[in-house]
Amino acid sequence: MEFEPLSMGNEVIEFDMMGIADDAVDIEHPVDEEDLLDSSPVTVVAASASASAGEVYIPEGDTNLEPYEGMEFESEEAAKAFYNSYARRVGFSTRVSMSRRSRRDGAIIQRSFVCAKEGFRVDKDKPGRDGRVKRPRAETRVGCKAMLVVKIQDSGRWVVSGFVKEHNHELVPPDKVHCLRSHRHVSGAAKSLIDTLQGAGIGPSGIMSALIKEYGGISNVGFTERDCRNYMRSSRQRTLGGDTQLLLDYLRNMQAENPAFVYAVQGDEDQCMSNIFWADPKARMNYTYFGDTITFDTTYRSNRYRLPFAPFTGVNNHGQPVLFGCALLINESEASFVWLFKTWLAAMSGSPPVSITTDHDRVIRLAVTQVFPMTRHRFCKWHIFKECQEKLSHVLSGHPNFEAELHKCVNLTESIEEFESCWFSLIDRYYIREHEWLQTIFSDRRQWVPVYLRDTFFAEMSITQRSDSMNSYFDGYVNASTTLQLFVKQYEKALESRYEKEVKADYDTINTNPFLKTPSPMEKQAAELYTRKLFMKFQEELVETLTFLATKIEDQDAISIYRVAKFGESHKAYSVRFNVREMKATCSCQMFEFSGLLCRHILTVFRVTNVLTLPPRYVLKRWTRNAKSGVILEERANDLLNSSRESLTVRYNNLRHEALKYVDEGVKTIDIYNVAVAALQEAADRVALVKKNGGKMASVNGFGRDERSAHGNHSSTSFGDRQWGLEQSPSMDDQDKKIQKLSRQLERALRKCEVYRANLLSVLKDIEEQKLQLSVKVQNIKLGMKD
């Protein structure tokens, strides 16, 4: 449990674990290893942050996998994963020991990861009536001082502030490291084998014997018999029973409260086993703003039946995970994924994303190819690294440096030729060229190795490190023991938590000014355009230009080619092509194509060519503080309007969206206001007339005229459920003429409304474009005045 540190000031409280001040307050996480073993099973490693405990984080340029003070990490989770991987190599288990929170916002600003044998266990065992302890347990803590302390910097990165290497106990040899708590988990392949053998009536001991034979030894299995028993206990109940009905009832209630909430069931809703998809209005609207790249995460096992809970997520303008929809699947078959992708795409207006990231799975790839033929499909690199620990456990145990070299080969190579040369050199050095799994992932290299993917947008700030935005949306709310009944509550809590974080990020961006590190007009411009998180990343790139040199090596008409390298590192240079007439630049690192932010290399060329502000083409609207304003994805919103006209849910959502958009834009000036009021009044009159006629207006968009011609003189006019022939009323001709007159007036009003709307959208688009160019003109005027 974590407590708020006691302090009377408003400042952020920090401390150094290597020398804690007298007034420092420590937040301890007392966890006994034996208690953990007897509590929840360790059979499932959750996605992202949780899963990263089994992954290795490699800082750029570091290959020895030993911590040192000053080492930096992208996130707290990356630091934890790195230390746990180091512990696996050395032979000890890790856990979180202490934390420190900020008094301002309660965010964690310091973490301490320790050896599992740190400290001494507090005796909590209560004696029974006979005076004996009910369950005596062996002592596991011996006061070991080994630890790693990391704290967050102003830049948002985490840095090692303390590291103690020495242990006061014997370390575990490689063939027994799988017994340590932090290094144990049941892999996906092992789960499948356990399920098969359990279905055949084989007990835990027999299953473990089969696993040992299958993997070539107990050390290669990766978990103990106790873990196997825990997994089997959690998966005994295989059918959904009434819990599915609870979820369906919840979805129906949500749609009844808000028609814009959509859900779909594959098959009959009354069946116990059904695939279910749903998306709330916010998720669907978020996709219109940030639907350029998505992640489809199937690593969850959200309940005791092990059905995959699969959320669709993306990245918002603060770099935070954003939800685009969720699903519960009966199985992970190709048919299930095809159904899900098609259903999700229909709910998202039918507009596919630019890129999609999924687990490394053959079946998912087949479904993605079928439903998203024009979308760039990427396999999660971290999922493949995790597979590596399972598939190459014999190599890792005998060659501790192999994993570091593999990460370096994948992450740090700059060209396709360099990667492939490094790859073959690595596998030949360890005599594993013929390994079947390595051959498979190499054949798939274009879908997971960064050097092949840099030309496509994935909204990630770093190619070599795992971004916080890649963390699964529901981490901390859904785990392997979550029932469907509890899942509904946890789902809503997760949505509330993510929304609060987004609101907080919006508030910080709007109401606080970032610290500028240079006098550059470009930095000031970026601070006014980008959200706080994105500006800090841009600022980092801009400041780095001070250490880079740009040398022009070729001129081709309006295009100049520059060689850009860091001072003292001329061997590692990048090529930048700059068209001064079009203000267009491209870099060999392709950071802008991959992340949507300019790299330090292009910014260096801008600096030496006196480009003082960002050209508009290099300010992606989706990263700005105004990402949700204006008409950023008007075309996609129109697609949403037209794709499902027969759906009450879609009609309600789109009509509300259009109305709110006219309210926001219609009040800006008196002229726009008058136009908007007139258009809305005309539309209201038309709606009232159609409603009066039973919802069957005879001339909406010209439909009535065609229908009238088809019926001829003997046709009848429909009002509600009653029909009146022309001969039944002496005033029918007058009524018909009046309707025709009103219809012509309404058609004219409709054409006016469309013209007004087109003009309004044109003005708004011009304003959005001019806003991005205005800062450039202002700076040029200021410079001219100074001269």
C-alpha positions in Angstrom: 0.0 0.0 0.0 1.3 3.5 -0.8 0.7 6.6 1.4 1.0 10.3 0.7 4.3 11.6 2.0 4.0 14.0 4.9 5.1 17.5 4.0 3.9 21.0 4.7 5.3 22.5 1.5 4.0 22.5 -2.1 7.2 21.4 -3.7 7.8 18.0 -5.2 9.4 15.8 -2.6 12.5 13.9 -3.7 15.0 11.8 -1.9 18.0 9.7 -2.5 17.7 6.2 -1.2 21.4 6.1 -0.7 21.2 8.8 2.0 17.7 9.6 3.1 17.1 12.9 4.8 15.7 13.1 8.3 12.4 14.5 7.1 11.9 12.0 4.3 9.0 9.8 4.4 9.3 6.3 2.8 6.5 4.4 1.2 7.1 0.8 1.7 5.7 -2.2 -0.2 6.1 -5.0 2.2 5.6 -8.2 0.2 6.6 -11.6 1.4 7.7 -14.0 -1.3 6.1 -17.0 0.3 2.8 -15.0 0.7 2.9 -14.3 -3.0 3.4 -17.9 -3.8 0.3 -18.9 -1.9 -1.9 -16.1 -3.1 -2.8 -15.4 -6.7 -1.4 -17.7 -9.4 1.5 -16.4 -11.5 0.4 -18.1 -14.6 -0.5 -15.1 -16.7 1.7 -12.2 -17.5 -0.5 -9.2 -18.4 0.3 -7.1 -21.4 2.6 -4.1 -21.5 3.9 -2.9 -18.1 3.2 -6.2 -16.4 4.5 -8.2 -19.2 7.7 -6.2 -19.3 8.9 -8.0 -16.3 9.9 -10.8 -18.6 11.3 -8.5 -21.3 14.7 -6.8 -21.5 15.1 -3.1 -21.8 18.3 -2.1 -23.6 19.4 1.5 -23.2 20.9 2.9 -26.4 24.5 2.0 -26.8 24.6 -0.3 -23.7 25.2 -4.0 -24.2 26.6 -5.3 -20.9 23.2 -5.2 -19.1 24.7 -4.0 -15.8 23.1 -0.9 -14.2 25.0 2.2 -13.4 24.2 5.6 -11.8 23.0 8.0 -14.4 21.5 5.4 -16.7 18.2 6.7 -18.2 15.0 4.9 -19.0 11.9 5.9 -21.0 9.6 4.9 -18.1 9.4 3.3 -14.7 8.3 0.1 -16.2 11.3 0.0 -18.5 13.6 0.4 -15.5 11.8 -2.4 -13.6 12.1 -4.7 -16.6 15.7 -3.9 -17.1 16.6 -4.7 -13.5 14.6 -7.9 -13.5 16.4 -9.1 -16.6 19.7 -8.2 -15.0 18.6 -10.2 -12.0 17.8 -13.2 -14.2 21.3 -13.2 -15.6 23.0 -12.8 -12.2 20.7 -15.2 -10.3 18.4 -13.5 -7.9 14.7 -12.4 -7.8 13.5 -8.8 -7.5 10.5 -6.9 -6.1 9.4 -3.3 -5.6 10.4 -2.0 -2.1 9.8 1.7 -1.7 8.2 4.6 -3.6 8.0 8.4 -3.2 5.0 10.4 -4.4 4.7 14.1 -5.3 2.6 16.2 -2.9 1.3 18.2 -5.8 -0.4 15.5 -7.9 0.3 12.2 -6.1 2.4 10.9 -9.0 5.2 8.6 -8.2 8.5 10.3 -8.6 10.9 7.7 -7.2 11.0 3.9 -7.1 13.3 1.4 -5.3 13.7 -2.1 -6.7 15.5 -4.6 -4.4 16.6 -8.1 -4.2 13.8 -10.3 -2.9 15.9 -11.2 0.1 16.1 -7.5 1.2 15.1 -6.7 4.8 13.7 -9.2 7.3 10.3 -10.7 7.5 7.9 -9.4 10.1 6.5 -12.3 12.0 2.7 -12.2 11.3 2.0 -15.8 12.0 -0.5 -16.1 14.8 -0.2 -19.2 17.1 -3.2 -21.6 17.4 -4.8 -22.7 20.6 -2.0 -25.2 21.3 0.5 -22.4 21.0 2.0 -23.6 17.7 2.2 -21.6 14.5 -0.4 -23.0 12.1 1.9 -23.0 9.1 5.6 -22.4 9.8 7.5 -21.1 6.9 11.1 -20.9 6.0 12.9 -17.6 6.3 13.4 -16.0 2.9 14.8 -12.6 3.8 18.4 -12.1 5.0 18.8 -8.3 4.9 20.4 -8.2 1.4 21.3 -4.6 0.4 21.3 -5.1 -3.4 19.0 -2.5 -5.0 18.3 -0.2 -7.9 16.8 3.3 -7.3 15.3 5.4 -10.1 13.7 8.8 -10.0 11.9 10.8 -12.6 13.4 13.9 -14.2 11.8 17.1 -15.4 11.9 15.6 -19.0 9.7 12.7 -17.9 12.6 10.2 -18.2 13.7 8.0 -15.3 17.3 8.0 -14.2 19.3 5.6 -11.9 20.1 7.5 -8.7 21.5 4.6 -6.7 22.8 1.1 -7.4 24.1 -1.5 -5.0 25.5 -4.6 -6.7 26.7 -6.8 -3.9 24.6 -9.5 -2.3 25.1 -11.1 1.2 23.8 -14.5 0.1 24.6 -17.1 -2.6 23.1 -16.5 -6.0 21.0 -19.0 -7.9 22.7 -20.9 -10.7 21.2 -20.6 -14.2 19.6 -24.0 -14.2 17.5 -23.0 -11.1 16.7 -19.4 -11.9 13.3 -20.4 -13.2 12.3 -21.1 -9.6 12.6 -17.5 -8.6 9.3 -15.6 -8.3 10.0 -12.7 -10.6 11.3 -15.0 -13.4 8.4 -17.4 -13.5 5.4 -17.4 -15.9 3.4 -19.9 -17.9 3.9 -19.3 -21.6 1.1 -19.4 -24.2 2.4 -22.7 -25.7 2.6 -24.3 -22.2 -1.0 -23.2 -21.5 -2.2 -24.9 -24.6 -0.4 -28.1 -23.7 -1.7 -28.0 -20.1 -5.3 -27.5 -21.4 -4.9 -30.5 -23.7 -3.4 -32.8 -21.1 -5.9 -31.7 -18.4 -8.7 -32.4 -20.8 -7.3 -35.9 -21.1 -7.5 -36.4 -17.4 -3.8 -36.1 -16.6 -2.9 -34.6 -13.2 -0.4 -31.9 -12.4 2.6 -34.2 -11.8 2.0 -36.0 -15.1 1.6 -32.7 -16.9 4.8 -31.3 -15.5 6.6 -34.5 -16.6 5.3 -34.0 -20.1 6.4 -30.3 -20.1 9.9 -31.2 -18.9 10.2 -33.7 -21.7 8.8 -31.3 -24.3 11.1 -28.4 -23.3 14.2 -30.5 -22.7 14.5 -29.9 -19.0 12.9 -28.3 -16.0 15.0 -25.1 -16.4 13.5 -24.6 -19.8 9.9 -24.9 -18.7 10.0 -21.5 -17.0 7.8 -22.3 -14.0 7.2 -24.8 -11.2 4.6 -27.4 -10.5 2.9 -25.1 -8.0 2.4 -22.6 -10.9 1.0 -25.4 -13.0 -1.5 -26.3 -10.2 -2.5 -22.7 -9.8 -3.1 -22.4 -13.5 -5.2 -25.5 -13.7 -7.3 -24.4 -10.8 -8.0 -21.0 -12.4 -9.2 -22.6 -15.7 -11.3 -25.5 -14.5 -14.6 -23.8 -15.3 -14.8 -23.7 -19.1 -18.2 -22.5 -20.0 -19.5 -19.0 -19.6 -22.8 -19.8 -18.0 -24.9 -16.7 -16.9 -22.0 -14.3 -16.8 -22.3 -13.6 -20.5 -25.9 -12.5 -19.9 -24.6 -10.0 -17.3 -22.4 -8.4 -19.9 -25.1 -8.4 -22.6 -27.5 -6.8 -20.1 -24.9 -4.1 -19.3 -24.4 -3.4 -23.0 -28.2 -3.2 -23.7 -28.6 -0.8 -20.8 -25.7 1.4 -22.0 -27.3 1.6 -25.5 -30.7 2.4 -24.0 -29.1 5.3 -22.1 -27.2 6.5 -25.1 -28.2 5.4 -28.6 -24.7 6.3 -29.8 -23.3 3.3 -27.8 -23.0 0.4 -30.2 -22.5 -3.3 -29.6 -22.6 -6.5 -31.7 -22.9 -10.2 -31.0 -21.7 -12.9 -33.4 -24.4 -15.4 -33.5 -27.5 -15.6 -31.2 -27.4 -13.3 -28.2 -29.2 -16.1 -26.2 -26.4 -18.5 -26.7 -23.9 -19.0 -23.9 -20.8 -18.8 -26.1 -20.8 -15.7 -28.3 -18.3 -13.2 -29.6 -19.1 -9.7 -28.4 -17.9 -6.3 -29.6 -18.8 -2.8 -28.2 -17.8 0.8 -28.5 -19.0 3.8 -26.6 -19.6 7.3 -28.3 -16.3 8.7 -26.9 -14.4 5.8 -28.4 -16.0 6.3 -31.8 -15.4 10.0 -31.7 -11.8 9.6 -30.6 -11.2 7.5 -33.7 -12.1 10.4 -35.9 -9.3 12.4 -34.3 -6.6 9.8 -33.5 -7.5 6.8 -35.7 -4.4 7.0 -37.9 -2.7 4.2 -36.0 -4.2 1.5 -33.7 -3.0 -1.3 -31.5 -5.0 -4.5 -31.2 -4.1 -6.2 -27.9 -5.0 -9.9 -27.3 -2.6 -10.6 -24.5 -5.3 -10.2 -21.8 -7.0 -13.1 -20.3 -9.7 -11.2 -18.6 -11.5 -13.9 -16.7 -11.3 -17.3 -15.2 -12.5 -18.9 -18.5 -9.4 -17.5 -20.3 -11.4 -15.9 -23.1 -9.3 -13.1 -24.7 -10.4 -9.6 -23.8 -9.2 -7.6 -26.8 -9.3 -3.8 -26.8 -8.6 -1.6 -29.8 -6.4 1.4 -28.6 -4.6 4.3 -30.1 -2.6 7.4 -29.0 -4.1 10.8 -28.2 -2.4 14.2 -28.6 -0.8 13.8 -25.2 0.8 10.5 -26.0 -1.7 8.7 -23.8 -3.6 5.5 -24.7 -7.0 6.1 -26.0 -9.8 3.5 -26.5 -11.4 2.7 -29.8 -13.5 -0.3 -28.8 -13.4 -3.7 -27.0 -14.3 -7.3 -27.6 -14.6 -10.6 -25.9 -13.9 -13.5 -28.2 -14.9 -17.1 -27.9 -11.7 -18.2 -29.5 -8.8 -16.9 -31.4 -9.7 -18.4 -34.8 -9.4 -16.6 -38.1 -13.2 -16.4 -38.4 -13.5 -14.7 -35.0 -10.9 -12.1 -35.9 -12.3 -11.5 -39.3 -15.8 -10.9 -37.8 -14.3 -8.6 -35.1 -12.3 -6.5 -37.5 -15.2 -6.1 -39.9 -17.6 -5.2 -37.1 -15.1 -2.7 -35.6 -14.4 -1.1 -38.9 -18.2 -0.6 -39.6 -18.5 1.0 -36.2 -15.6 3.3 -37.0 -17.3 4.6 -40.2 -15.5 2.1 -42.5 -12.3 4.2 -42.6 -9.3 1.9 -42.0 -6.2 3.2 -40.1 -2.8 3.9 -41.6 -1.2 1.3 -39.4 -2.1 -1.5 -37.0 0.1 -3.2 -34.3 -0.8 -6.7 -33.1 0.8 -9.7 -31.4 3.0 -11.9 -33.5 0.3 -14.4 -34.6 -0.3 -16.1 -38.0 -4.1 -16.1 -37.6 -4.3 -12.4 -36.8 -2.1 -11.7 -39.8 -4.5 -13.5 -42.1 -7.5 -11.6 -40.7 -5.7 -8.3 -41.0 -4.7 -8.9 -44.6 -8.3 -9.8 -45.4 -10.0 -6.8 -43.7 -7.3 -4.1 -43.8 -5.5 -4.8 -47.1 -4.2 -1.2 -47.4 -3.1 -0.8 -43.7 0.5 -1.3 -42.7 0.6 -4.3 -40.3 3.3 -4.4 -37.6 4.0 -7.2 -35.1 4.7 -6.0 -31.6 8.5 -6.1 -31.2 8.3 -6.6 -27.5 6.0 -9.6 -27.9 8.7 -11.2 -30.2 11.4 -10.4 -27.6 9.3 -12.2 -25.1 8.9 -15.2 -27.4 12.6 -15.2 -27.7 13.0 -16.0 -24.0 10.8 -19.0 -24.4 12.1 -20.3 -27.8 15.8 -19.7 -27.1 16.0 -20.4 -23.4 18.8 -22.9 -24.0 20.8 -20.2 -25.8 20.1 -17.6 -23.1 21.2 -19.9 -20.3 24.5 -20.7 -21.9 25.3 -17.3 -23.4 24.2 -14.4 -21.2 25.2 -11.8 -23.7 23.1 -13.1 -26.6 19.9 -11.2 -25.6 21.7 -7.9 -25.4 23.3 -8.5 -28.8 20.0 -9.4 -30.3 18.4 -6.2 -29.0 21.3 -4.2 -30.4 21.0 -5.8 -33.8 17.3 -5.1 -34.0 17.1 -1.6 -32.4 20.4 0.1 -33.3 21.0 -0.8 -36.9 20.4 2.1 -39.3 19.9 0.4 -42.6 18.4 -2.8 -44.0 21.8 -3.9 -45.2 23.4 -3.3 -41.7 20.6 -5.2 -40.0 20.7 -8.3 -42.2 24.5 -8.4 -42.0 24.4 -8.1 -38.2 21.6 -10.7 -38.0 23.5 -13.4 -39.9 26.7 -12.6 -38.1 24.9 -13.0 -34.7 23.2 -16.3 -35.5 26.3 -17.8 -37.0 28.4 -16.8 -34.0 26.0 -18.8 -31.8 25.4 -21.6 -34.3 21.7 -21.2 -34.4 21.1 -20.4 -38.1 19.0 -23.5 -38.5 16.7 -22.7 -35.6 13.1 -22.9 -36.9 11.7 -20.0 -34.8 14.6 -17.7 -35.8 14.0 -18.5 -39.4 10.3 -17.7 -39.0 10.8 -14.3 -37.4 13.5 -13.4 -39.9 11.1 -14.1 -42.7 8.6 -11.8 -41.0 11.3 -9.1 -40.4 9.5 -6.5 -42.5 6.7 -6.5 -40.0 8.6 -6.0 -36.7 12.2 -4.9 -37.2 12.2 -1.0 -36.9 14.5 -0.4 -39.9 11.8 -1.7 -42.2 8.9 0.3 -40.6 10.3 3.8 -40.3 8.5 5.0 -43.4 5.1 4.5 -41.8 3.4 6.5 -39.0 3.0 4.6 -35.7 2.8 7.6 -33.3 5.8 6.5 -31.3 8.5 8.9 -30.1 11.3 6.3 -30.0 12.1 3.4 -32.3 14.5 1.7 -29.8 12.5 2.0 -26.6 9.0 1.0 -25.6 6.7 4.0 -25.2 4.3 4.5 -22.3 1.5 4.8 -24.8 2.0 1.2 -25.9 1.0 0.1 -22.4 -2.3 -1.7 -22.4 -5.3 0.5 -21.7 -6.7 -1.6 -18.9 -3.4 -2.4 -17.0 -4.2 -2.5 -13.3 -7.9 -3.0 -13.8 -8.1 -6.4 -15.6 -6.2 -9.6 -14.8 -6.4 -13.3 -15.1 -8.8 -13.7 -12.1 -11.3 -11.0 -13.1 -14.7 -12.4 -13.6 -17.1 -11.0 -16.2 -19.3 -9.6 -13.4 -16.3 -7.8 -11.9 -15.0 -6.9 -15.3 -18.0 -4.5 -16.0 -17.1 -2.5 -12.9 -13.4 -2.5 -13.7 -14.1 -1.5 -17.3 -15.9 1.7 -16.1 -13.2 2.5 -13.6 -10.6 2.2 -16.3 -12.5 4.6 -18.5 -12.9 7.1 -15.7 -9.2 6.9 -14.8 -8.1 7.5 -18.4 -10.5 10.3 -18.8 -9.2 12.0 -15.7 -5.7 11.7 -16.9 -6.6 13.2 -20.3 -8.4 16.1 -18.6 -5.4 16.7 -16.4 -3.1 16.7 -19.4 -5.4 19.2 -21.2 -5.4 21.4 -18.1 -1.6 21.4 -17.8 -1.2 22.2 -21.5 -3.6 25.1 -21.4 -2.9 26.7 -18.0 0.8 26.3 -17.6 3.7 27.5 -19.7 6.7 25.3 -20.3 10.2 26.4 -19.6 12.0 27.5 -22.8 15.7 26.5 -23.0 16.7 28.5 -26.1 15.9 32.0 -27.6 14.7 30.2 -30.7 11.4 31.5 -32.2 10.8 27.9 -33.3 10.8 26.7 -29.7 8.3 29.4 -28.7 6.1 28.5 -31.6 6.2 24.8 -30.7 5.3 25.6 -27.1 2.2 27.4 -28.3 1.2 24.7 -30.8 2.0 21.3 -29.2 0.6 19.7 -26.1 3.0 19.7 -23.1 4.2 16.1 -23.6 4.9 16.5 -27.3 6.5 19.9 -26.8 9.0 18.3 -24.3 10.0 15.7 -26.9 10.3 18.4 -29.6 12.3 20.6 -27.2 14.7 17.7 -26.6 15.3 17.3 -30.3 15.8 21.1 -30.7 18.3 21.4 -27.9 20.3 18.5 -29.3 20.9 20.5 -32.5 23.4 22.5 -30.6 25.7 19.5 -30.6 25.2 18.6 -34.3 27.0 19.9 -37.4 25.5 20.1 -40.9 27.7 20.1 -44.0 26.3 20.7 -47.4 27.7 18.0 -49.7 25.6 18.4 -52.9 23.3 20.9 -54.7 20.6 19.8 -57.1 18.7 22.9 -58.3 16.5 23.8 -55.4 17.4 20.7 -53.4 20.4 20.7 -51.2 21.8 17.5 -49.5 23.4 17.8 -46.1 25.5 15.5 -44.1 24.5 15.8 -40.4 26.5 14.3 -37.6 27.1 14.9 -33.9 30.3 16.7 -32.9 33.0 14.0 -32.4 30.9 11.3 -34.0 31.4 11.9 -37.7 31.3 8.2 -38.4 27.6 8.1 -37.5 26.1 10.6 -40.0 22.6 11.2 -41.4 21.6 12.5 -44.8 19.1 15.3 -45.0 17.6 16.5 -48.3 16.2 20.1 -48.1 14.1 21.8 -50.8 14.3 25.5 -49.9 11.6 26.6 -52.3 9.0 24.2 -51.0 10.4 24.2 -47.4 10.4 20.4 -47.5 13.0 18.3 -45.8 13.5 14.5 -45.4 16.0 12.7 -43.2 17.5 9.2 -43.5 16.4 8.5 -39.9 12.7 8.9 -41.0 11.7 10.0 -37.5 9.0 12.4 -38.8 7.5 9.7 -41.0 7.4 7.3 -38.0 6.5 9.6 -35.1 5.2 12.9 -36.6 7.8 15.1 -35.0 10.9 16.5 -36.7 14.2 15.0 -35.8 17.3 16.8 -34.6 19.0 16.3 -37.9 16.4 18.2 -40.0 16.2 20.9 -37.2 20.0 21.2 -37.5 19.6 22.0 -41.2 16.9 24.5 -40.4 19.2 26.2 -38.0 22.1 26.5 -40.4 19.8 27.7 -43.2 18.1 30.3 -41.0 14.6 28.7 -41.0 13.4 30.2 -37.7 9.9 28.7 -37.5 8.3 25.4 -38.2 6.9 25.1 -41.7 3.2 24.2 -41.5 3.6 20.8 -43.2 5.6 19.6 -40.2 3.1 20.4 -37.6 0.7 17.4 -37.4 -2.7 18.6 -36.1 -3.1 15.3 -34.1 -0.2 16.3 -31.9 -1.4 19.9 -31.2 -3.4 21.2 -28.3 -6.2 21.9 -30.8 -6.3 18.3 -32.1 -10.0 18.0 -31.4 -11.1 21.4 -32.8 -12.0 22.5 -36.3 -12.4 20.1 -39.1 -9.4 17.9 -38.7 -11.1 14.7 -39.9 -14.2 16.2 -41.6 -14.1 13.6 -44.3 -14.0 10.7 -41.8 -16.9 12.3 -39.9 -18.9 12.5 -43.1 -18.1 8.8 -43.8 -19.5 8.0 -40.3 -22.6 9.9 -41.3 -23.2 8.1 -44.5 -22.1 4.5 -43.7 -25.0 3.4 -41.6 -28.0 5.5 -42.3 -30.4 2.8 -41.3 -29.0 2.6 -37.7 -30.8 4.6 -35.1 -27.6 4.7 -33.0 -25.5 6.1 -35.8 -28.1 8.6 -36.8 -28.5 9.9 -33.3 -24.7 10.2 -32.8 -24.1 11.9 -36.1 -27.0 14.4 -35.8 -25.8 15.4 -32.3 -22.3 15.8 -33.6 -23.4 18.0 -36.5 -25.6 20.2 -34.2 -22.8 20.7 -31.7 -20.4 21.6 -34.4 -22.7 24.3 -35.7 -23.1 25.6 -32.2 -19.4 25.9 -31.7 -18.7 27.6 -35.1 -21.9 29.6 -35.4 -21.3 31.9 -32.5 -17.9 33.2 -33.6 -19.1 36.2 -35.6 -22.5 37.8 -36.1 -22.5 37.0 -39.8 -21.8 33.3 -39.2 -24.4 33.3 -36.5 -27.1 34.7 -38.7 -26.3 32.2 -41.4 -26.4 29.3 -38.9 -29.7 30.5 -37.4 -31.4 30.8 -40.8 -30.1 27.4 -41.9 -31.3 25.7 -38.7 -34.7 27.4 -38.9 -35.2 26.2 -42.4 -34.1 22.7 -41.4 -36.5 22.8 -38.4 -39.4 23.7 -40.7 -38.6 20.8 -43.0 -38.3 18.4 -40.1 -41.7 19.5 -38.7 -43.4 19.0 -42.0 -42.0 15.6 -42.5 -43.0 14.7 -38.9 -46.5 16.0 -39.5 -46.8 13.8 -42.6 -45.9 10.6 -40.7 -42.3 10.6 -41.5 -42.9 10.2 -45.3 -42.2 13.6 -46.8 -42.9 13.3 -50.5 -40.1 15.5 -51.7 -37.0 15.1 -49.5 -34.0 15.2 -51.9 -36.3 14.8 -54.9 -37.5 11.4 -53.8 -41.2 12.3 -53.8 -41.3 13.5 -57.4 -39.9 10.2 -58.7 -42.3 8.2 -56.6 -45.3 10.4 -57.7 -44.4 9.9 -61.4 -44.2 6.1 -60.9 -47.7 6.0 -59.4 -49.5 8.2 -61.9 -52.8 10.0 -61.4 -54.4 7.2 -59.4 -51.8 7.2 -56.7 -52.6 7.8 -53.1 -50.8 9.9 -50.5 -49.8 8.3 -47.3 -50.2 9.9 -43.9 -49.3 7.6 -41.0 -51.2 4.3 -41.3 -54.3 5.7 -43.1 -54.6 6.1 -46.9 -56.8 8.7 -48.6 -57.7 8.4 -52.3 -57.8 11.5 -54.4 -61.6 11.1 -54.9 -62.3 10.9 -51.2 -61.8 14.6 -50.4 -63.0 17.6 -52.5 -60.0 19.7 -51.3 -57.3 17.1 -52.2 -56.1 19.1 -55.2 -55.6 22.2 -53.2 -53.7 20.2 -50.6 -51.6 18.6 -53.2 -50.7 22.0 -54.8 -49.9 23.4 -51.4 -47.6 20.5 -50.7 -45.8 20.9 -54.0 -45.3 24.6 -53.3 -43.9 23.9 -49.9 -41.7 21.2 -51.3 -40.2 23.6 -53.9 -39.5 26.1 -51.1 -37.9 23.5 -49.0 -35.7 22.3 -51.9 -34.5 25.9 -52.4 -33.8 26.2 -48.6 -31.9 22.9 -48.7 -29.7 24.1 -51.6 -29.0 27.3 -49.7 -28.2 25.4 -46.6 -25.7 23.2 -48.5 -24.1 26.3 -50.0 -23.8 27.9 -46.5 -22.4 24.7 -45.1 -19.8 24.4 -47.9 -18.8 28.0 -47.5 -18.5 27.6 -43.7 -16.3 24.6 -44.0 -14.2 26.3 -46.6 -13.7 29.3 -44.3 -12.8 27.0 -41.3 -10.3 25.0 -43.3 -8.7 28.3 -44.5 -8.5 29.5 -40.9 -6.8 26.3 -39.8 -4.2 26.5 -42.5 -3.6 30.2 -42.0 -3.1 29.8 -38.2 -0.2 27.5 -38.8 1.4 30.0 -41.3 0.7 33.1 -39.2 3.6 32.6 -36.8 6.1 32.3 -39.7 4.9 35.7 -41.1 5.0 37.4 -37.8 8.6 36.3 -37.2 9.6 37.4 -40.6 8.1 40.9 -40.0 9.9 41.1 -36.6 13.2 40.2 -38.2 12.7 42.7 -41.0 12.0 45.4 -38.4 15.2 44.6 -36.5 17.2 44.8 -39.8 
